[in-house]
């Protein structure tokens, strides 16, 4: 669809999103929105449920995500740069996760520390595994990682965020499910439609090696600052 493309460039979007963004009136927009949610709403709901374990909080977060996606004539959805339904699904999960974090901050406020404790724990676990070259299947579960040290260096934190930010949305989702949501490989395989947990381990091994290389390219040679 070319409606939002700069300089006449065509943006290819899934049918449901194209109909939604091209709706000519409120009635058409409402019908298109219902169709869009029929196809992608379950992904948004799952994301809310995995970022807010409490049922009421997850439903509130889900409503928040829907409200924000509808704001300003679907401004956020118009930012999708194009692709098929699978690409849109991956993109929506990343956007929804960020919105769920916004919802958490709006409801509970920002913690006093500059980096939330849960975020520090997640980053600690990720860095532990980046620098541990054993097979991911041999590693302890996320909640049992040994947190003997903290990433004190802001330079290291920014480097880690930069290399993770360069990954594809689906890979970012994998890392988030593993290190932020503490999910098992089996549960991740179910969510991401992979045949077995071994596919999760294999992809994690590839990602951890890529992150290690990216950190080394930025001058980070080991986990300690």
C-alpha positions as CSV (number, residue, x, y, z in Angstrom):
1,X,0.0,0.0,0.0
2,X,1.4,3.4,-1.0
3,X,-0.7,5.7,1.3
4,X,2.0,6.3,3.9
5,X,5.1,5.6,1.8
6,X,7.5,8.5,1.3
7,X,8.2,9.7,-2.3
8,X,5.8,7.2,-3.8
9,X,7.5,4.2,-2.4
10,X,5.2,1.2,-2.0
11,X,4.7,-0.3,1.4
12,X,3.3,-3.9,1.3
13,X,1.2,-4.7,4.3
14,X,-1.1,-7.6,5.2
15,X,-4.7,-7.3,4.0
16,X,-6.2,-6.6,7.5
17,X,-3.8,-3.8,8.2
18,X,-4.2,-2.3,4.7
19,X,-8.0,-2.2,5.1
20,X,-7.7,-0.6,8.5
21,X,-5.4,2.2,7.5
22,X,-7.4,2.9,4.3
23,X,-10.8,3.1,6.0
24,X,-12.8,6.0,4.7
25,X,-15.2,6.6,7.5
26,X,-15.8,5.6,11.1
27,X,-18.1,2.6,10.3
28,X,-15.5,1.2,7.9
29,X,-12.8,1.8,10.4
30,X,-14.6,-0.1,13.1
31,X,-15.3,-3.1,10.9
32,X,-11.6,-3.1,9.8
33,X,-10.5,-2.8,13.4
34,X,-12.6,-5.8,14.4
35,X,-11.1,-7.9,11.5
36,X,-7.6,-6.8,12.5
37,X,-8.2,-7.9,16.1
38,X,-9.6,-11.2,14.9
39,X,-6.3,-11.9,13.2
40,X,-3.8,-10.3,15.6
41,X,-5.6,-9.6,18.9
42,X,-4.5,-12.9,20.4
43,X,-0.9,-11.9,20.1
44,X,-1.5,-8.6,21.8
45,X,-3.4,-10.4,24.6
46,X,-0.6,-13.0,25.1
47,X,1.9,-10.2,25.3
48,X,-0.1,-8.5,28.0
49,X,-0.5,-11.7,29.9
50,X,3.2,-12.5,29.9
51,X,4.2,-9.0,31.0
52,X,1.5,-8.8,33.7
53,X,1.0,-12.1,35.5
54,X,-2.1,-10.9,37.4
55,X,-5.3,-11.4,35.4
56,X,-6.8,-8.1,36.1
57,X,-3.6,-6.2,35.4
58,X,-3.0,-8.1,32.2
59,X,-6.5,-7.3,30.9
60,X,-6.0,-3.6,31.8
61,X,-2.7,-3.7,30.0
62,X,-4.3,-5.3,27.0
63,X,-7.0,-2.5,26.9
64,X,-4.2,0.0,27.2
65,X,-2.4,-1.5,24.2
66,X,-5.5,-1.4,22.1
67,X,-6.2,2.2,23.1
68,X,-2.7,3.3,22.2
69,X,-2.7,1.5,18.9
70,X,-5.9,3.3,17.9
71,X,-4.6,6.8,18.9
72,X,-4.1,9.5,16.2
73,X,-5.6,7.4,13.4
74,X,-3.5,4.4,14.1
75,X,-0.2,6.3,14.1
76,X,1.8,3.5,15.6
77,X,0.4,0.9,13.1
78,X,1.3,3.2,10.3
79,X,5.0,2.9,11.4
80,X,5.1,-0.7,10.3
81,X,7.6,-0.7,7.5
82,X,6.1,-3.5,5.5
83,X,6.1,-7.3,5.2
84,X,3.8,-10.3,5.4
85,X,1.6,-11.5,8.3
86,X,4.5,-13.2,10.1
87,X,6.6,-10.0,10.0
88,X,3.6,-7.9,11.2
89,X,3.1,-10.4,14.1
90,X,6.7,-10.2,15.2
91,X,6.5,-6.4,15.0
92,X,3.3,-6.2,16.9
93,X,4.6,-8.3,19.8
94,X,7.6,-5.9,20.2
95,X,5.4,-2.8,20.1
96,X,2.9,-4.4,22.5
97,X,5.6,-5.3,25.0
98,X,6.9,-1.7,25.0
99,X,3.3,-0.4,25.5
100,X,2.8,-2.9,28.4
101,X,5.9,-1.5,30.0
102,X,4.6,2.0,29.5
103,X,1.3,0.9,31.2
104,X,3.3,-0.5,34.1
105,X,5.1,2.7,34.5
106,X,1.9,4.8,34.3
107,X,0.1,2.6,36.9
108,X,2.9,2.0,39.3
109,X,5.3,4.8,38.6
110,X,9.0,4.7,37.8
111,X,11.2,3.0,40.5
112,X,13.6,5.2,42.3
113,X,16.6,3.4,40.9
114,X,17.7,4.5,37.4
115,X,17.5,0.9,36.3
116,X,14.6,-1.2,37.7
117,X,15.7,-4.2,39.7
118,X,13.9,-6.7,37.3
119,X,15.6,-5.1,34.4
120,X,19.0,-5.4,36.1
121,X,18.3,-9.1,36.9
122,X,17.3,-9.8,33.3
123,X,20.4,-8.1,31.9
124,X,22.6,-10.0,34.4
125,X,21.2,-13.3,33.3
126,X,21.6,-12.4,29.7
127,X,25.2,-11.3,30.1
128,X,25.9,-14.5,32.2
129,X,24.9,-16.6,29.3
130,X,26.5,-14.4,26.6
131,X,29.9,-15.1,28.2
132,X,29.3,-18.7,29.1
133,X,30.1,-20.7,26.0
134,X,28.5,-23.9,27.2
135,X,25.5,-25.2,25.2
136,X,22.4,-23.3,26.3
137,X,20.7,-26.6,27.1
138,X,23.3,-27.1,29.8
139,X,22.7,-23.8,31.4
140,X,20.6,-23.4,34.5
141,X,17.0,-22.0,34.2
142,X,16.8,-18.2,34.2
143,X,15.6,-17.9,37.8
144,X,18.6,-20.0,39.1
145,X,21.4,-18.0,37.4
146,X,24.1,-17.0,39.8
147,X,23.9,-13.1,40.3
148,X,27.3,-12.7,41.9
149,X,28.1,-9.5,40.1
150,X,26.3,-6.4,38.7
151,X,26.9,-4.6,35.5
152,X,28.1,-1.3,37.0
153,X,29.4,0.3,33.9
154,X,27.0,2.5,32.0
155,X,29.1,2.0,28.9
156,X,28.6,-1.8,29.1
157,X,24.9,-1.3,29.6
158,X,24.6,0.9,26.5
159,X,26.7,-1.5,24.4
160,X,24.4,-4.4,25.4
161,X,21.3,-2.4,24.6
162,X,22.8,-1.4,21.2
163,X,23.6,-5.0,20.1
164,X,20.3,-6.3,21.3
165,X,18.5,-3.4,19.5
166,X,20.2,-4.5,16.2
167,X,18.5,-7.9,16.3
168,X,15.4,-8.8,14.4
169,X,12.1,-8.3,16.3
170,X,11.6,-12.1,16.6
171,X,15.0,-12.5,18.1
172,X,14.4,-9.7,20.6
173,X,11.1,-11.4,21.6
174,X,13.0,-14.7,22.2
175,X,15.5,-12.9,24.5
176,X,12.7,-11.1,26.3
177,X,10.7,-14.3,26.9
178,X,13.8,-16.1,28.1
179,X,15.5,-13.4,30.2
180,X,12.7,-10.9,31.2
181,X,9.8,-13.3,31.5
182,X,11.8,-16.3,32.9
183,X,10.0,-18.7,30.6
184,X,11.3,-22.2,29.9
185,X,12.5,-23.3,26.5
186,X,9.4,-25.5,26.2
187,X,7.0,-22.6,26.9
188,X,8.9,-20.4,24.5
189,X,8.6,-23.0,21.8
190,X,4.9,-23.1,22.3
191,X,4.5,-19.3,22.1
192,X,6.8,-18.9,19.1
193,X,5.5,-21.9,17.2
194,X,8.8,-23.8,17.2
195,X,8.6,-27.6,16.9
196,X,10.7,-28.4,20.0
197,X,12.6,-26.7,22.9
198,X,15.8,-27.7,21.1
199,X,15.0,-25.2,18.4
200,X,14.9,-22.6,21.1
201,X,18.3,-23.7,22.5
202,X,19.8,-23.7,19.0
203,X,18.6,-20.2,18.2
204,X,19.7,-18.9,21.7
205,X,23.2,-20.3,21.1
206,X,23.4,-18.5,17.8
207,X,22.1,-15.2,19.3
208,X,24.4,-15.4,22.3
209,X,27.4,-15.8,20.0
210,X,26.3,-12.9,17.9
211,X,25.8,-10.7,20.9
212,X,29.2,-11.7,22.2
213,X,30.8,-10.7,18.9
214,X,28.8,-7.4,18.9
215,X,30.0,-6.6,22.4
216,X,33.6,-7.4,21.6
217,X,33.4,-5.1,18.5
218,X,32.4,-2.4,21.0
219,X,35.3,-3.1,23.3
220,X,33.5,-5.2,25.8
221,X,35.7,-8.4,26.2
222,X,34.1,-9.9,29.3
223,X,31.1,-9.4,31.7
224,X,33.0,-7.4,34.3
225,X,33.4,-3.6,33.7
